[in-house]
Amino acid sequence: MKFCNLLQPLGLSLWVGCLGSAGGAIAQIAPQTAPPLSPPLSESIIFQEAFDPPGEDKPDDTAGAGARDGGRCQPDEDEIEVLMPRRNYGLTLASHPTVFVNFPKTSATQVRLLFRDETGDSSEAIAFPVPQGGGLVGFRPSEASAPLEVGKNYQWFLSVSCAAKPTPNDPVFVGWVQRVALNAEQQGELAAQSTVERVQWYASHGYWYDLLATLSAARRQHPEDPSLGQLWKSVLESVGLSAIAFPGPFGEEVGTSE
């Protein structure tokens, strides 16, 4: 089923042919902070996918989806990859979680991102520019946009425009997320932890989106620390994404302007 047809019953569309161009502001850089790093790792970090979500039950079908030649804009380009675990589902503490995408050198011009809950209610599709030259980028909705509700499952759709205007044949990626609120004891535990300890905690409890966002912020603040490369490698190997190399300017996060 094409993405355009999928969203038509909701009165929303990412495609010009359905409702015209999707609304959304041009992106700007949205920096984050990171706690101090701990000493180098002595063990690998494995993301545990077999977790029970604290809110709504895990959706019955969390399979991802892509279109148009396996996630490419042109046949001679490498695939665009969204960083998600095998089950394509993860938890987050964030009201506006970041979706990380690894871009090769591509002719893609922009992406559009929206979130939809299991009742069919969708957020507004927001447009972000694709950086020239490729690289790993995190797309995060503006704080001014509607936040995810605690305990609810959301399916997100990330469409990639391969030309000046989106078409139904453009690549579309799909993932799932549930927002969680920690109790006071858990909040205190996380606040006292180093970056490595936080990453270990997120990985062992299923917080995929916060895990990557923490690594992203740490890389920007500690670009020369070799332990970050080891963290990155072990986390991605644990979910079958070992082919994605640890980049230099890691995880630039992009948020919408208001």
C-alpha positions in Angstrom: 0.0 0.0 0.0 1.5 3.4 -0.9 2.2 5.8 1.9 -0.2 8.4 0.3 -3.1 6.0 0.4 -2.2 4.9 3.9 -2.7 8.5 5.2 -5.7 9.5 3.1 -8.2 8.1 5.6 -6.7 10.4 8.3 -7.1 13.5 6.2 -3.3 13.8 6.0 -0.7 13.3 3.3 2.9 13.7 2.6 2.4 13.9 -1.1 1.6 16.8 -3.3 -0.8 14.7 -5.3 -3.0 14.2 -2.2 -3.2 17.5 -0.3 -0.4 19.6 -1.7 3.0 20.1 0.0 3.1 19.1 3.7 3.4 21.9 6.2 6.5 22.3 8.3 9.4 24.7 8.9 12.9 24.5 7.6 15.2 22.9 10.0 17.9 24.4 12.2 20.6 22.8 14.4 19.3 21.9 17.9 22.3 21.1 20.2 22.0 18.9 23.3 24.3 18.5 26.3 25.9 15.3 27.7 27.1 14.2 31.1 30.8 13.5 31.6 32.2 10.3 30.1 33.3 7.4 32.4 36.6 5.5 31.9 36.9 3.4 28.8 34.5 0.4 28.5 35.6 -3.0 29.6 32.6 -4.8 28.1 30.2 -4.6 25.1 26.8 -3.0 25.3 23.9 -5.0 23.9 20.5 -3.5 23.3 17.9 -5.7 24.8 14.9 -5.9 22.5 12.9 -8.4 24.6 11.4 -5.8 26.9 7.8 -5.3 28.1 6.6 -1.7 27.5 5.3 -0.1 30.7 2.3 1.5 28.9 0.3 0.0 26.0 1.2 -3.4 24.9 3.7 -3.7 22.0 1.9 -3.3 18.7 1.1 -6.6 16.9 3.0 -5.6 13.8 6.1 -3.4 14.0 7.7 -4.4 10.7 9.5 -1.5 9.0 8.8 -0.5 5.4 10.7 1.2 2.6 10.0 1.8 -1.1 11.6 2.7 -4.4 14.6 0.4 -5.0 15.3 -0.4 -1.4 15.7 3.1 0.0 17.5 4.7 -2.8 16.6 7.8 -4.8 18.6 6.7 -7.8 19.8 3.1 -8.8 23.5 4.1 -8.6 23.2 5.5 -5.1 23.7 3.6 -1.8 20.8 2.9 0.4 19.5 5.3 3.0 19.3 3.6 6.4 17.1 4.5 9.4 18.8 3.4 12.6 16.3 1.1 14.4 16.6 -2.3 16.2 15.4 -5.5 14.6 11.9 -5.3 16.1 11.6 -1.7 14.8 10.3 -0.6 18.2 11.8 1.2 21.2 11.0 3.3 24.2 11.9 6.9 24.9 11.8 9.4 27.7 11.6 12.3 25.3 8.4 14.2 24.5 9.8 14.8 21.0 12.1 11.8 20.2 14.9 11.9 17.6 14.8 9.6 14.5 18.4 8.9 13.3 19.1 8.4 9.6 22.3 7.5 7.8 22.5 9.2 4.4 25.0 8.2 1.7 25.8 10.8 -0.9 22.3 11.2 -2.3 20.1 13.3 -4.5 17.4 13.5 -1.8 16.4 17.0 -1.0 14.4 16.8 2.2 12.5 14.4 4.5 9.1 14.7 6.1 8.4 13.2 9.5 5.1 12.6 11.3 3.9 10.5 14.3 0.5 8.6 14.4 -1.0 6.9 17.5 -2.8 3.6 17.3 -6.2 5.3 17.1 -5.2 7.0 13.8 -4.6 10.5 15.2 -1.5 12.0 13.4 0.8 14.9 14.1 1.4 17.5 11.3 4.1 16.3 8.9 7.2 18.4 9.4 9.8 19.0 6.6 13.6 18.9 7.2 16.4 19.5 4.7 18.8 16.7 3.9 22.5 17.7 4.4 24.6 17.7 1.3 27.3 15.1 1.2 25.5 12.6 3.4 26.2 11.5 7.0 24.3 10.5 10.1 21.6 13.0 11.1 18.9 13.0 13.8 15.6 14.5 13.0 13.7 15.9 16.0 10.4 17.7 16.0 10.3 21.2 17.5 9.3 21.6 21.1 6.5 23.7 19.8 4.9 20.7 18.2 2.5 18.4 20.0 4.4 16.1 22.4 4.0 12.3 22.6 1.7 11.2 25.4 3.2 8.9 28.1 2.3 5.3 27.8 1.0 5.4 24.2 2.5 3.7 21.2 3.2 5.8 18.1 4.1 4.9 14.6 6.3 7.4 12.8 6.6 7.8 9.1 9.7 9.3 7.5 9.4 10.1 3.8 12.4 11.0 1.7 11.8 13.5 -1.2 14.1 12.6 -4.2 13.2 15.6 -6.2 11.9 19.2 -5.8 8.4 17.8 -5.1 7.5 14.5 -3.3 6.0 11.7 -5.2 4.3 8.4 -4.2 7.4 6.5 -5.4 9.8 8.2 -2.9 11.3 6.0 -0.1 9.3 5.8 3.1 10.5 4.4 6.4 8.3 3.4 9.3 9.1 2.8 13.0 7.5 2.6 16.4 8.0 4.3 19.7 6.4 4.5 23.2 7.1 7.4 25.6 7.7 6.5 29.2 7.8 8.6 32.4 10.3 7.4 35.1 9.6 7.4 38.8 11.6 9.6 41.2 14.0 6.8 42.1 14.8 6.1 38.4 15.3 9.7 37.7 17.8 10.1 40.5 19.6 7.0 39.4 20.0 8.3 35.9 21.0 11.8 37.0 24.0 10.3 39.0 25.3 8.2 36.1 28.1 8.9 33.6 27.4 8.8 29.8 28.6 5.2 29.5 26.5 4.2 32.5 23.4 5.9 31.0 23.9 4.2 27.6 24.2 0.9 29.4 21.0 1.6 31.3 19.1 2.6 28.2 20.3 -0.4 26.3 19.3 -2.9 29.0 15.8 -1.4 29.4 14.8 -0.8 25.8 15.3 3.0 25.5 16.6 3.0 21.9 15.9 6.6 21.0 17.5 8.0 24.2 20.5 5.7 23.8 21.3 7.1 20.3 20.6 10.7 21.4 23.0 10.3 24.3 25.8 9.0 22.1 25.1 11.8 19.7 25.5 14.5 22.3 28.6 12.8 23.8 30.3 12.6 20.4 29.8 16.4 19.9 31.2 17.2 23.3 34.0 14.6 23.3 35.0 14.2 19.7 38.4 12.6 20.5 37.3 10.0 23.0 38.0 6.5 21.6 35.5 4.8 24.0 32.6 6.3 22.0 33.6 4.4 18.9 33.6 1.2 21.0 30.2 2.1 22.4 28.8 2.8 18.9 30.1 -0.5 17.4 28.8 -2.7 20.2 25.4 -1.2 20.3 24.8 -1.4 16.5 26.3 -4.9 16.3 23.8 -6.0 18.9 20.9 -5.1 16.6 22.4 -6.1 13.3 23.5 -2.6 12.1 27.3 -3.2 12.2 27.8 -2.0 8.6 27.1 1.6 9.6 30.5 3.0 10.5 31.1 5.4 13.4 31.1 8.8 11.7 33.3 11.8 12.4 30.8 14.6 12.9 28.5 12.1 14.6 24.7 12.6 15.0 24.1 16.1 14.1 20.6 16.7 15.5 18.1 18.7 13.4 15.1 20.3 15.0 12.4 22.5 13.4 12.3 26.2 13.8 9.1 27.6 15.2 
